[in-house]
Every structure is written in structure tokens, then in C-alpha cells.
Amino acid sequence: MPAISFNIRSEDRRTRARTGSLVTPHGEIETPVFMPVGTKATVKAMTPEELEEIGAQIILANTFHLYLRPGDEVVAELGGLHRFMNWKRSILTDSGGFQVFSLSKLNKITEEGVAFRSPLDGSALFLTPEISVRIQENLGADIIMCFDECPPYPASYEYLKASAERTARWAERCKKAHVREDQALFGIVQGGVHADLRAWSARATIEIGFPGYAIGGLSVGEPKNEMVSALAVMDEILPRSQPRYLMGVGTPEDFFLGVRHGVDMFDCVMPTRTARNGRLYTNEGLVNIRNACYTRDSRPISESCGCYTCRNYSRAYVRHLMMSNEILGSRLTTWHNLFYFLDLMRRIRASIDEGSFCELEEEVLAPYRIPSKMEKNGK
């Protein structure tokens, strides 16, 4: 039996959007799906039980950070990530490749791998494709990722070409190193915003052969139109019969752009990070709950939202908690934002099945294309 199976359920007649079912050893996932980010084996401010309550089907954890603390061997001894964090549904781990990008001042890239200085204590570390796979096998996620290089934006054509070629060579090494049959190893396509490099990287990765493909290296500062162009190339080349994962991308607009181009999986820290800063996503647009206009506002964050926060607490109270730096404030805002993102993806799936995807896109994005009336008028 393969580690995962993927079946397409319905396809939108006006776009490339589709719904499907992705089955892992820990259950069935309806796609398109948003994966909350639990970097250190926890989605900040939420318990696993609360995540399941609001509809999370799969979460993402970070290989590099768990390698540093508590250590992948410790997690393995304690039964793997699922048991360690008491999460019974599916888990995806990234490879540590993004840290090649985000910690660029602390690393040196060679053909063999990446030499790091630990951000915790400055100690020397070396991460290779083989080590990345070994760590992820110890962590025990359902879906693991090839070790890749996520290049910065902007970068020269020559650098992006060399980076894409190195990522392909690393993908071959990852596949050879991967031995756990209950895990699915996904390949990652790079190439920056150059169509020819993207196409080359996609074909090279497909030739190696993986059960799913990730689109890396986007949402790193490139203009939106260049991101869309890259997605169009990926949609044309990546196998339509296998799951596609757009890495690190996750705003309402990005969801619709990705889904339009046949993307099935998304992850992003956006909903949790902005929640802790008091910026909340609603059906009416963005709300900065720290604004003084909400000091005496007895209404919920959004009167059209059914989340726990909106059912029980006022804007005034949530603002008070945030201004007082109370932990409950971050919990309530995170609950709201994650509920909005997960519910939005549920609505996207339903709209594709019902043939109303384009209409939902217009409805959802309209408040975000202009300054939110709620934000402007304090309503």
C-alpha cells in the first residue's frame, strides 16, 4: 500500500480549481486544504483538541527547529510527533530548506549540504539531504519534504539556475535515503520567477518521481504578477493526478490564486502571527483590534463569524486583553483567525463542488481590495 492516496472529486469548469481527497495513515484530508503551522510541534496559542474542533485536518511542523530542540531522536523515543504532541490526525514536516533562506546570515551552502550556526547557542551544525530525511523519519510525519534551497528574491538568473539544479540533485539523494514506507516524500520545485527554470525544475523533479509535488520559493518578496506567472507554469507541467502543495503561502487572495491554478495544499504562519499582533481576518475585511475605536464596542469581532471568540466575547474585551498583553488575548485572536482560514477553505471546497468558485472569490476578496469599512469607520 502507498503511504498516501489522492483522488480528484470535482473540477471547476471555468478555472483549474479542483476538490479531492488525500488519504494518509492518519486519516482522510479534503482538499484544497490549509495547514496551520506548528513550528515547534505546537500551533501557537492552540491545543490540538481546539484545532480539531475548528476543522484542522493536517498541521505542519518544522524539521530544523525540532532537530535543535528537543531533538528528533527524543521525539522518536517518545513515539513520534503524533504521540508527542497528542495530535491524532495528519502531519507534514518541512525539510529545513526554508531555514537555508531565513537564516542565510548563519549558513554556508555547499554541494554536500548546508553548514549552520545554531540560532540557540551558536554551535556548528551541518544539514544534508540524507540527514534531513533521517530527522523527518524520526519525527514520523505522514508527509515529509525533500531538502531544498529556497533562494531569495531578487537573485540573479545564474544563481537561480545553479540553485534549481542543486535542489534537483538533493532530491535524488533524498529519495535514495528515504526508507520508511508509511511516509510520503514530496519533491520540491524551485526556479524563482523564471518560466524556463521553473519548467526545468518541475520536469527534473517529476523524472525522479514522487507521490506529490511542492511549489517552493514563492511569496518571498516577488510581485504578485510574477507569482501568478510561476503558478501558471507549474499548473501546466505538474501531474494533475497528484497533490500539489504551495509552500508558505496563505492569505485569502493567495488561496484563490493557488486554487485557480490547481493547488491542493497551503500553509502559512499568517493567521497566527497577525492574530498575535491584533490583526484579524473577517468576512468584512481586516480589523485591527488594537484601534481605539473598539474600546467600548460590545459587538463581536465579526457578526457573521461562528467561531468561539465571536460567539462569546466583544471587540472591547478582546482589545482590552491585547492592550494588556494578556495571554488570553492571543488565544482568542488566534482562534478567530484560524477558524476564518479553515472555514474559508471549506467554503472554497463547497463552491468548487457547486460550480460557484468564481462567485465566492469575488464575494470574499471584495472587502480586501479596498480599505475595510470596518477598519475605516470602526464598525
C-alpha positions in Angstrom: 0.0 0.0 0.0 1.3 3.5 -0.8 1.9 5.9 2.1 -0.8 8.2 0.6 -3.6 8.1 -2.0 -5.1 11.1 -3.8 -8.3 11.2 -5.8 -9.9 14.2 -7.5 -13.6 14.6 -6.7 -14.7 17.6 -8.8 -13.3 20.2 -11.1 -14.4 23.8 -11.8 -15.4 24.4 -15.4 -14.1 28.0 -15.5 -10.8 27.6 -13.8 -8.3 24.8 -12.9 -9.7 24.5 -9.4 -10.5 21.1 -8.1 -11.5 19.3 -4.9 -10.2 16.0 -3.9 -9.4 13.5 -1.1 -5.9 12.9 0.2 -5.6 9.9 2.5 -2.6 9.3 4.8 -2.1 6.8 7.6 -3.8 9.2 9.9 -7.0 9.8 8.0 -8.6 11.5 5.1 -8.0 15.1 4.2 -10.4 17.1 2.0 -8.6 19.3 -0.5 -7.9 22.1 -1.1 -6.7 22.3 2.5 -5.0 24.9 4.7 -2.4 23.5 7.1 -1.9 25.5 10.4 1.8 25.9 11.1 3.0 24.2 14.3 6.7 25.1 14.0 7.9 23.5 17.3 5.2 20.8 17.5 2.6 23.3 18.6 0.3 25.7 16.8 0.9 28.8 18.9 -1.9 29.5 21.5 -4.0 26.5 20.5 -4.3 23.0 21.8 -4.6 20.0 19.4 -8.1 19.4 20.6 -9.1 23.0 19.8 -7.5 22.7 16.3 -9.6 19.6 15.6 -12.7 21.4 16.9 -12.3 24.2 14.4 -11.7 21.8 11.5 -7.9 21.4 11.1 -7.2 18.3 9.1 -3.4 18.4 8.9 -0.8 20.5 10.6 2.8 21.4 9.7 5.9 21.1 11.9 9.4 22.3 11.3 12.3 19.8 10.9 15.1 22.3 11.6 13.6 23.6 14.9 12.6 20.2 16.2 16.1 18.9 15.3 17.5 21.7 17.6 15.1 21.2 20.4 14.1 18.7 21.8 15.9 16.6 19.1 14.5 14.2 16.6 15.8 11.2 18.5 14.0 12.3 21.6 10.7 12.6 19.7 11.3 9.2 18.2 11.9 7.6 21.6 8.6 9.2 22.8 6.6 7.6 20.0 6.9 10.2 17.2 5.3 13.6 16.7 1.7 12.3 16.8 2.1 10.9 20.3 4.5 13.6 21.4 2.0 16.4 20.8 -1.2 14.4 21.1 -2.3 15.1 17.5 -4.2 12.2 16.0 -4.6 13.5 12.5 -2.1 14.0 9.7 1.2 15.9 10.0 3.5 17.3 7.3 7.1 18.2 8.1 9.2 20.6 6.0 12.8 19.7 5.4 14.7 22.6 6.9 15.2 24.0 3.4 13.4 27.2 4.2 15.9 27.9 7.0 18.6 28.0 4.3 16.7 31.1 3.2 15.5 32.6 6.5 18.8 32.0 8.3 21.0 32.9 5.4 23.4 35.0 7.6 24.1 31.9 9.7 24.7 29.4 7.0 27.0 28.3 4.1 25.7 26.3 1.2 27.8 23.6 -0.4 27.1 20.7 -2.8 27.1 18.3 0.2 24.7 20.3 2.3 24.4 23.4 4.5 26.6 24.4 7.4 24.7 26.3 10.1 25.3 28.2 13.2 22.6 27.3 15.7 20.4 30.2 16.4 20.1 28.9 20.0 23.8 28.6 21.1 25.9 29.3 18.0 27.2 25.7 17.8 28.2 24.4 14.4 25.6 22.2 12.6 25.6 20.5 9.2 22.4 19.6 7.4 22.4 17.4 4.3 19.6 15.8 2.3 20.3 12.5 4.0 20.3 14.0 7.5 17.1 15.9 6.7 15.3 12.7 5.7 16.6 10.8 8.7 15.3 13.6 11.0 11.9 13.5 9.4 11.7 9.8 9.6 12.4 10.0 13.3 9.7 12.7 13.7 7.3 10.3 12.0 5.2 12.7 9.9 2.8 11.4 7.3 4.2 13.6 4.6 7.9 14.7 4.5 9.7 17.0 2.2 12.9 16.8 0.1 15.7 19.1 1.3 15.9 22.0 -1.0 17.3 25.5 -1.3 14.8 28.3 -1.2 16.6 31.2 -3.0 16.0 34.8 -2.1 14.2 37.4 -4.2 15.7 39.1 -6.1 18.5 36.8 -7.2 20.4 36.5 -10.5 19.4 34.1 -13.2 22.8 32.3 -12.8 22.3 31.8 -9.1 18.7 30.6 -9.5 19.8 28.1 -12.2 22.5 26.7 -10.0 20.1 26.6 -7.1 17.4 24.7 -9.0 20.0 22.2 -10.3 21.3 21.7 -6.8 17.8 21.2 -5.4 17.2 18.5 -8.1 20.4 16.7 -7.2 19.5 16.9 -3.5 16.0 15.5 -4.4 17.7 12.4 -5.9 19.7 11.9 -2.7 16.6 12.4 -0.5 14.7 9.7 -2.5 17.7 7.3 -2.1 17.9 8.0 1.6 14.1 7.6 2.3 13.2 4.1 3.7 10.0 4.5 5.7 7.2 3.1 3.7 4.5 4.7 5.8 5.7 8.2 4.9 5.2 10.0 1.6 8.2 12.0 0.4 7.3 15.1 -1.8 9.6 16.7 -4.3 10.0 20.5 -4.4 10.2 22.7 -7.5 12.3 25.8 -7.5 13.5 28.2 -10.2 12.5 31.6 -8.9 10.2 33.6 -11.2 11.8 32.5 -14.4 9.5 30.3 -16.5 12.2 28.3 -18.1 13.9 27.5 -14.8 10.6 26.6 -13.2 9.8 24.3 -16.1 13.2 22.7 -16.0 13.0 22.2 -12.2 9.5 20.7 -12.5 10.4 18.2 -15.2 13.6 17.2 -13.4 11.7 16.6 -10.2 9.0 14.7 -11.9 11.6 12.5 -13.6 12.9 11.5 -10.2 9.4 10.5 -9.2 7.4 11.5 -6.1 3.9 10.9 -4.9 3.3 14.7 -4.6 5.0 17.9 -5.6 5.5 21.2 -3.8 6.0 24.6 -5.3 8.7 26.4 -3.3 10.4 29.7 -3.5 7.3 31.9 -3.9 5.9 34.5 -1.5 9.5 35.6 -0.7 9.1 39.2 -1.9 8.3 38.8 -5.6 5.5 40.9 -7.2 2.1 39.2 -7.3 2.0 39.0 -11.1 5.3 37.1 -11.1 3.9 34.7 -8.6 0.9 34.1 -10.8 3.1 33.5 -13.8 5.1 30.9 -11.9 1.9 29.2 -10.8 0.7 29.0 -14.4 3.9 27.2 -15.5 3.5 24.8 -12.5 -0.1 24.1 -13.4 0.9 23.3 -17.0 3.6 20.8 -16.1 3.0 19.2 -12.7 1.0 15.9 -12.9 -2.7 16.7 -12.4 -3.3 13.3 -10.8 -1.0 14.0 -7.8 -1.3 16.5 -4.9 0.3 19.9 -5.3 1.5 22.0 -2.4 2.2 25.7 -2.5 4.6 26.3 0.3 4.4 29.1 2.8 1.6 30.9 1.0 -1.6 31.8 2.8 -3.7 35.0 2.5 -7.3 34.9 1.2 -6.1 36.3 -2.1 -3.3 33.7 -2.3 -5.7 30.9 -1.6 -7.8 31.8 -4.6 -4.8 32.4 -6.9 -3.4 29.0 -5.9 -6.6 27.1 -6.2 -7.3 28.7 -9.6 -4.1 27.0 -10.7 -4.8 23.6 -9.3 -3.1 23.8 -5.9 -4.4 21.4 -3.3 -2.4 22.3 -0.1 -1.3 25.5 1.6 0.5 26.5 4.8 1.4 29.9 6.3 2.1 31.5 9.7 -0.1 34.5 8.6 -3.2 33.8 10.6 -1.4 33.0 13.9 1.3 35.7 13.6 -1.2 38.5 12.6 -3.5 37.4 15.4 -0.8 37.9 18.0 -0.4 41.4 16.6 -4.2 42.1 16.8 -4.9 42.0 13.0 -7.9 39.9 12.4 -9.4 38.5 9.1 -13.2 38.7 8.8 -15.8 38.4 6.1 -16.0 42.2 6.2 -12.2 42.8 5.8 -9.2 43.2 8.1 -9.8 44.5 11.6 -7.0 45.9 13.8 -8.5 45.2 17.2 -5.9 47.4 18.9 -7.6 50.5 17.4 -9.1 52.9 20.0 -12.5 52.8 18.2 -13.1 49.4 19.7 -12.7 50.4 23.3 -16.4 50.5 24.0 -17.6 48.2 21.2 -19.8 45.5 22.6 -20.2 43.6 19.3 -18.2 40.5 18.3 -15.2 40.8 16.1 -17.4 39.8 13.2 -21.2 39.4 13.5 -21.1 36.9 10.5 -18.5 34.6 12.2 -19.4 31.5 14.2 -16.1 31.0 16.0 -15.8 30.5 19.8 -14.3 34.1 20.2 -17.1 35.8 18.2 -19.8 33.7 20.0 -18.6 34.7 23.4 -16.6 37.9 23.5 -16.8 41.5 22.5 -14.4 43.6 20.5 -14.0 45.8 23.6 -12.9 42.8 25.7 -10.6 41.3 23.1 -9.0 44.8 22.6 -8.6 45.1 26.4 -6.8 41.8 26.6 -4.5 42.7 23.7 -3.6 46.1 25.1 -2.9 44.5 28.4 -0.7 41.8 26.9 -2.8 39.1 28.4 -2.2 35.6 27.1 -6.0 35.1 26.6 -6.0 37.9 24.1 -3.6 36.0 21.8 -5.6 32.8 22.3 -8.9 34.4 21.3 -7.5 36.2 18.3 -5.6 33.1 17.1 -8.8 31.0 17.5 -10.7 33.5 15.4 -8.1 33.8 12.6 -7.6 30.1 12.3 -11.3 29.5 12.2 -11.7 32.1 9.4 -8.9 30.5 7.3 -10.1 26.9 7.8 -13.7 27.9 7.2 -12.7 29.9 4.1 -11.1 26.8 2.7 -14.2 24.7 3.5 -16.3 27.3 1.6 -13.8 27.2 -1.3 -14.2 23.4 -1.5 -18.0 23.7 -1.4 -18.0 26.4 -4.1 -15.9 24.2 -6.5 -18.3 21.2 -5.9 -21.3 23.5 -6.5 -19.9 25.4 -9.5 -19.7 28.8 -7.8 -16.0 29.2 -7.2 -15.6 32.5 -9.2 -18.6 34.0 -7.4 -17.2 33.1 -4.0 -13.8 34.6 -5.0 -15.5 37.9 -5.8 -17.5 37.9 -2.6 -14.6 37.0 -0.3 -12.0 39.3 -1.8 -14.1 42.4 -2.4 -13.6 43.8 1.2 -9.8 43.2 0.9 -9.4 45.2 -2.3 -10.3 48.5 -0.7 -9.7 49.7 2.9 -12.1 47.8 5.1 -15.1 49.8 6.0 -15.0 48.2 9.4 -11.4 49.3 9.8 -12.0 52.8 8.5 -15.2 53.6 10.4 -14.7 51.4 13.4 -17.8 49.4 12.6 
